Amino acid sequence: MAPGNDREQQPNENPAPDHENWVQAMGQELNLQFGPDGEGEQIPVGGPENQVRPEVRVNDAEVQPPDAPQDPPAQGMPNMPPLAVPMQDRLNEQPKAGSRMQVEYKENGTMVIDPYSVPRTIATGHGAGLDGVRHAVYAPTRLSTDVEGKITPPLQGDALAQQALGRGGTGYLQTYPDMEDAVIKRPYSFGEGENQQFLGMESIIHETTILSALGEFEGAKGVENIIKVKGSGVTGDGEPFVIMENLKGGTLDDRIANEGLPPAQLDQFAEGLLSGISFLQNRNVIHQDLKIDNIMFREQDSVEPVIIDFNAASATEGIAATTDDYEEFRYERDGEPNMQPPEKQGNEINLAKITPKADSWTGGLCLAAAVIGKRSQQQLVQEARLAGEDQAAVDAALDARLGTAPEHIKVAIKGMMRVDVAERLTAEQALALMQQNNPNFVPEEQPQPQVPEPEPQEPERVYNEEPKEGSPIRVQRKRNGTLVIEPDSVPTGVQMVQQRRGRDAGARGNVYGPTRHSLRVNQHVPPPIVDGNHDQPGVLAHGATGVLQDFPHMENAVLKRPNAVQIEEGEPLTFIGVPQILREAKILTALSDFDEAKGYENIPQIKGTGITDEQEPFMVMEKLKGGNLAERIPEDKGLPEEQAEAFANGLLNGLDFLHKRNIVHQDLKPNNIMFREEGDDVPVIIDYDLATAHEGVATGTGDGEPDGFDLSGTPDIMPPEARNPGPNNENLSEKIDAWSAGLLLVTAVAGSSASDLLKRDLIDFRNGANTDSTQLRVLLERHLAGVPQNMKEAIIGLLKLNPTTRLSAEQALTLINHAKGRPGG
């Protein structure tokens, strides 16, 4: 009696093979056996000493005595056999050069794709409708494809029926006019205006994320058998979309209505199908809905299959285990019910038994359809379903239906359709079995790894953190390695003299005079800007502390001067903002003597200070012609990735330069970040009139009176400790700038709108109403969808609530560059 078969065996019939006999039959011509667990270990066939009887396995765990304690299945470890060659050791199986996507290699040799490292084109947030109920809202990221004006409004009603290329449970397809050979997949739309709703968005976003990740593996075996994404994003109406290649060759369903594919096409089709499934299984992705209308061809005469429709794909971990909302997705019983393997049938399912090998079963049925045609495959599907867990009945159905199919394809199908998950072949094993049984198979030459010639390395620049030779600047080195610049050692071009002035002889005012370090350019300084009359030649900008004006006497220079007020006619002019200008001049003068230090290029260069005949102090600085960050960043997206990284390096290098000299800027915002030239990516940190510190050159005003640390600056960029600075400001430090730098990086990588939205969402964290750091991380993860992982982690580290654990500029710089294999700056 054959196992699982209760009818008497006839002499002229072959017994239904048990596991051991079946494995041996598979391996006789291949000179190999599958190992004791049926998982593909290659063992030379030989004498009885090599014929190890396989252990029976249930739920992929060894059978234990009834009273033995049962170990729960390991979470996040799909039951996949060890790969003969682990993924990390295979050529062309890694993400393409320059990809920011990160993978984790499992003990079985497969890989898991980190979902948070996949470049996101669709950001998910939450809003509240008129009914007050919070709901998901979607917005583009800097990586999104711009389709505004290029696609029709969402299709509804008759237009949907007439214009859609195809419709499914989660959305519909349209041709995409802006790209040749492309289609756009969109969710269903209902209503208009404020009442417009989109259905199926989560599934489209889920599919987009998976396909975007898989597309990063250019050159990997099987990637050509997966549909390609050309772009994705969100329209102005909040409608997510994905642009995919247009497959013009129809589905497998279209080709096999009456009979299977021509025999001459079967081998190429089978290899393509199994390569595609293997590509997914080795990345721990379960398609879950492999069927003949989800297998297409690129052209009418093409035989190479392409697997489509990943909206039901799932996993226990990795890219297919989460939705775009980062909620647990895990395995679900999705897909065509009759096609599902035995472990996914019945009213109750043991999720621990559902693994990537579920696709082996459905892949076997699809391959059978290519051999015998649609009608016979439908009958096979029903027979296999009725067989349940009776392997003998499944094998009998396969033998009857496959008939005279090529033996090497038949043996692959039977290996993929084993009821016991432990015995079932992966697509990779089935492909190897099929090829080795095929007398016409010619192995491809394996590419040999090419060792690239080492590129000539530029000598690493040697920085000097001390003042340049001959400088009068004196510094004190602190135990933590930072420098404190002694204020009295900084040469200044303006000195203050107190004297009696005005009609009230008892009143004292600040009067300023030149020193031996002053610029002698009185005849070249335009007249003062009096009473806010900023409509003067060369005025570039003005603010509370002064005016920025072109300086005609020096090329590429600007004049920073105070606001002038005429209190009464005939009285001397009163200048507003002089202490702040002199403070900034003193700081920049001190920093100018560190011109060989790392980060110096991110600080504006001062050319000198002086005073006019009207006792108006002024400062001359380099002219920055590239505009500021606020002018460069669009509202809806940030800088391109390489520019964003260059910006981050420049910003953090400049901050580290300041912080190592005990200078805290205190007002880092987009308007205070400029560029030297229009196409220059190197940021320059400007405006030091609010800079402060606990000690050193930034502790005093321009009047020379020490004022220590204060809390000036723009309120919505200040960190939580600004609300509780401590009795002696002991809670305040350079970490103020770290928080503001995190917000600046959000602006750079995601756009000004995303940054403004984040600032609003951070209000409760800044004012102390919410101190939950876990909630803060979840909030930041949502806002930073689509941002490269290294940049995202740096921003999250800069925006920590506790300043003692918040990243410094130097630490954030190291984190950003670590994934690139570069030094930290």
C-alpha positions, 0 to 999 in steps of 0.5 A, spaced: 500 500 500 502 506 498 502 511 503 496 515 503 492 511 498 487 506 501 486 502 494 490 496 493 496 497 489 496 493 482 502 489 480 503 493 473 502 500 477 508 504 480 507 505 487 506 512 489 513 514 492 514 516 499 519 521 501 525 517 501 524 513 494 522 520 491 528 523 493 532 517 490 529 517 484 530 525 483 537 524 484 539 517 480 541 521 474 544 527 477 549 523 482 546 527 488 541 526 493 537 531 497 539 531 504 535 528 510 531 534 510 529 534 503 532 541 502 537 540 497 544 539 500 548 535 495 551 528 497 554 523 493 550 517 491 554 511 493 553 505 498 548 504 504 553 508 508 551 514 504 543 513 504 541 516 510 534 515 512 530 522 512 527 525 518 520 526 518 518 533 519 512 536 521 511 544 521 518 544 519 520 542 526 523 535 528 518 530 531 519 530 538 516 525 543 509 527 546 511 529 552 517 533 549 517 541 550 515 544 543 519 550 541 515 556 538 517 557 530 523 562 530 519 569 528 522 572 522 525 566 519 522 563 513 523 556 512 527 556 506 533 551 505 540 553 505 542 556 499 548 552 496 552 559 495 549 564 500 547 571 496 552 575 499 557 571 495 554 571 488 556 575 483 551 581 481 546 579 486 547 585 490 544 592 489 546 596 484 552 601 485 550 607 488 544 604 491 542 606 498 538 600 499 540 596 505 540 588 506 540 583 511 543 576 510 540 570 513 543 564 516 540 560 510 543 564 505 537 568 503 537 576 504 532 581 507 531 588 504 530 593 509 524 596 508 526 603 511 532 604 506 528 603 500 528 610 496 520 612 497 517 616 492 510 617 496 510 620 503 504 618 508 502 622 513 495 623 517 490 629 517 483 630 519 477 631 515 471 635 516 468 629 521 474 630 525 476 623 523 484 622 522 485 618 515 491 617 511 494 622 506 499 622 501 504 627 498 510 626 493 517 626 496 523 629 492 524 622 488 517 622 486 515 623 478 512 629 476 506 628 472 502 634 473 499 636 466 501 629 463 495 625 465 488 625 465 483 626 471 482 620 475 477 616 470 470 614 473 464 611 470 463 610 463 470 613 462 473 608 466 470 602 462 472 605 456 479 608 457 482 603 462 487 598 459 485 593 464 482 593 471 483 589 477 481 589 485 486 595 487 486 599 481 486 600 473 491 601 468 492 607 463 497 608 457 502 614 459 503 619 454 510 622 457 513 615 456 514 610 451 512 603 452 509 605 459 503 604 463 500 608 469 497 604 475 492 608 479 487 607 484 479 607 483 476 614 484 470 616 487 466 623 488 469 630 486 473 636 489 473 635 497 469 629 497 473 625 492 476 619 495 481 614 492 480 606 493 486 601 493 492 606 495 495 602 500 496 596 495 498 600 490 503 603 495 505 597 497 506 594 490 510 600 488 515 599 494 516 592 493 518 593 485 522 599 487 526 595 491 527 589 486 529 594 481 535 596 485 538 589 483 540 590 476 544 584 473 541 579 478 539 572 475 531 573 475 530 580 475 528 580 468 522 576 469 519 581 474 515 587 471 519 594 472 517 600 475 519 607 471 517 612 476 511 613 481 509 619 486 503 623 488 499 627 484 496 634 486 490 631 488 493 626 493 492 620 488 498 615 488 500 612 482 506 608 479 508 608 472 510 601 469 513 598 463 508 596 458 508 589 457 505 588 449 505 580 449 499 579 453 498 574 458 500 566 459 492 566 459 492 569 452 497 564 449 494 557 452 487 557 451 486 551 448 493 547 449 500 549 452 506 553 449 509 550 443 514 544 445 520 549 442 518 554 447 517 550 453 525 550 456 526 558 455 519 559 458 520 554 464 527 557 466 525 564 466 519 563 470 523 559 475 528 564 475 523 570 477 520 566 482 527 564 485 529 571 485 523 573 489 524 567 494 531 568 495 529 575 497 524 573 502 518 575 498 512 571 497 508 573 491 502 570 493 498 570 487 502 567 481 497 565 476 496 564 468 494 572 468 499 574 472 504 572 468 505 576 461 510 577 456 514 584 453 512 582 446 508 578 442 514 574 439 517 573 446 517 567 450 521 570 456 515 570 462 514 577 466 511 576 473 506 582 475 501 584 480 505 584 487 499 588 491 498 581 495 505 580 496 507 578 503 513 576 508 514 575 515 520 581 515 523 585 510 520 589 504 514 585 503 512 585 510 510 592 511 505 597 508 507 604 506 504 606 513 509 601 516 504 597 519 505 590 520 503 586 513 505 579 514 503 573 511 495 573 509 491 568 505 491 572 499 491 570 491 486 565 487 484 560 492 484 554 488 491 555 486 494 555 493 498 550 496 495 545 502 498 549 508 494 555 505 487 551 505 482 550 510 479 555 515 485 555 520 492 556 517 498 556 521 502 562 519 508 559 521 508 554 515 507 559 510 513 560 507 516 563 500 515 556 498 508 557 497 510 560 491 513 554 489 506 550 489 503 556 485 509 556 480 508 549 479 501 549 477 503 555 472 508 551 469 504 545 468 499 550 464 504 552 460 505 545 458 498 542 458 494 548 456 489 552 460 483 547 460 487 541 463 490 546 468 484 548 471 482 540 472 489 539 475 488 545 480 481 542 482 484 535 483 490 538 487 485 541 491 481 535 492 487 531 494 488 536 500 495 533 504 495 526 500 501 526 496 499 520 492 493 523 490 497 529 488 502 525 484 497 521 481 493 527 478 500 530 475 502 524 472 495 523 469 495 530 466 502 532 464 502 525 460 507 526 455 510 532 457 518 533 457 521 529 463 525 534 465 519 539 466 515 534 469 520 532 475 521 540 476 513 541 477 512 534 481 518 537 486 515 544 486 508 541 488 510 537 494 504 537 500 510 537 505 513 544 505 519 541 508 520 536 502 517 542 497 523 544 492 524 552 492 524 554 485 532 555 485 532 547 486 527 546 481 531 549 476 537 546 477 533 539 477 530 541 471 536 543 467 540 537 470 535 532 467 535 536 460 539 532 455 539 539 451 541 543 456 548 547 455 550 551 462 552 558 461 559 560 462 559 563 469 562 570 469 568 571 473 569 576 478 573 582 475 578 585 479 577 593 478 584 596 477 585 601 483 583 608 481 589 613 483 587 616 490 588 623 491 592 624 497 588 626 503 588 633 505 591 634 512 587 640 516 590 644 521 586 646 527 590 651 530 590 658 528 595 660 522 602 661 523 603 668 526 596 669 528 595 674 534 589 669 536 590 666 543 586 659 544 585 655 550 584 648 549 579 644 553 579 637 556 574 635 551 579 637 545 575 644 543 578 650 543 576 657 546 578 663 543 580 669 548 576 675 546 582 680 548 586 677 542 582 678 536 584 684 533 578 689 531 577 695 527 572 699 531 573 701 538 568 703 543 569 710 547 564 712 552 562 720 552 557 725 554 553 726 548 546 729 547 543 735 550 542 732 557 549 732 559 548 727 564 546 722 559 552 717 556 552 714 549 556 709 546 561 712 541 565 708 536 572 710 533 577 707 529 583 702 531 590 701 527 586 695 524 580 699 521 579 699 513 581 706 511 575 706 506 571 712 508 570 715 501 568 709 498 562 707 503 555 710 501 551 715 505 548 711 511 541 708 510 537 713 514 530 712 517 529 705 513 530 708 507 532 702 504 531 704 496 538 706 495 543 703 490 546 697 492 541 695 498 541 687 497 537 686 504 535 689 511 533 686 517 533 688 525 540 689 526 542 692 519 543 693 512 547 689 507 549 693 501 554 692 495 561 695 496 563 698 490 570 699 492 572 692 493 570 686 487 565 681 490 564 684 497 558 687 501 558 692 506 554 690 512 552 697 516 547 698 522 540 702 521 541 709 522 535 714 525 535 721 525 532 723 532 532 730 531 534 735 525 541 737 527 542 731 532 548 726 530 545 720 527 543 714 532 545 707 529 541 701 531 544 694 531 551 696 532 553 691 538 550 685 534 554 687 528 561 688 532 559 681 535 559 678 528 565 682 526 569 679 532 567 672 531 568 672 523 575 675 524 577 670 530 575 665 525 579 667 519 585 665 522 583 658 522 583 658 514 586 651 514 581 648 518 576 643 516 569 646 515 572 653 514 570 654 507 563 653 510 564 660 514 563 667 510 570 670 509 570 677 513 575 682 509 575 688 515 571 693 519 572 700 520 568 706 521 566 712 517 567 720 519 559 720 521 562 714 527 558 709 523 561 702 524 561 697 518 563 690 516 566 688 509 564 681 507 565 676 501 559 677 496 555 670 496 552 670 489 548 663 489 542 665 493 540 662 500 537 655 501 530 657 502 530 660 494 533 653 492 528 648 495 522 647 492 516 647 496 514 639 495 521 636 494 528 637 496 535 637 493 537 631 488 540 626 492 547 627 491 546 635 492 543 633 498 548 629 501 553 635 499 549 640 502 549 635 509 556 635 509 558 642 508 553 644 513 555 639 518 562 640 517 561 648 518 557 647 524 563 642 527 568 648 525 564 652 530 562 648 535 570 646 536 571 653 537 565 654 542 561 658 538 553 656 538 550 660 532 543 659 535 539 661 528 540 656 523 534 657 518 534 656 510 535 664 510 541 664 513 544 658 509 547 661 502 552 659 497 557 662 493 555 661 486 549 659 483 551 652 481 555 651 488 553 646 492 557 648 498 553 651 503 555 657 507 553 659 514 551 666 515 549 671 520 552 671 527 549 677 530 546 672 535 551 667 536 553 665 543 557 661 548 558 659 555 565 662 554 570 665 549 569 669 543 562 669 542 560 670 550 560 678 549 557 683 545 561 688 541 561 693 547 566 688 550 561 686 556 560 679 557 553 677 557 554 669 556 549 664 553 542 667 551 536 664 548 535 668 541 533 665 535 527 663 531 522 660 536 520 654 531 527 652 530 529 652 537 530 645 541 526 643 547 531 645 552 530 652 550 524 651 554 528 649 560 535 652 560 536 651 567 538 657 572 545 658 569 543 656 562 547 649 564 542 645 559 544 650 553 550 647 549 552 647 542 546 641 541 541 647 540 545 648 533 544 640 532 537 640 533 536 646 528 541 642 523 536 636 523 530 641 521 535 644 516 536 637 513 529 635 513 528 642 508 534 640 504 532 632 503 524 633 503 522 640 501 520 646 505 513 644 505 515 637 509 519 641 514 514 646 515 509 640 517 514 637 521 515 643 525 508 644 527 508 636 529 514 637 533 510 643 537 508 638 543 515 635 543 518 642 543 514 645 549 514 639 553 507 636 552 510 630 549 516 627 552 515 620 548 522 619 544 518 612 541 513 617 538 517 622 536 521 616 532 515 614 529 513 621 527 520 622 524 519 616 520 513 618 517 516 625 515 522 622 512 519 616 507 523 616 501 530 619 505 536 615 504 537 610 510 544 614 512 541 621 512 534 619 515 538 616 521 542 622 522 536 627 522 533 622 527 539 623 531 539 630 531 532 631 533 533 627 539 529 630 545 535 629 550 541 634 548 545 629 552 544 623 547 542 628 541 548 627 535 553 632 535 555 635 528 561 631 527 557 624 529 551 626 524 557 627 519 560 620 520 553 617 520 551 620 513 558 618 510 559 611 514 554 607 509 558 610 503 565 607 505 568 614 506 571 618 512 566 622 516 567 629 513 
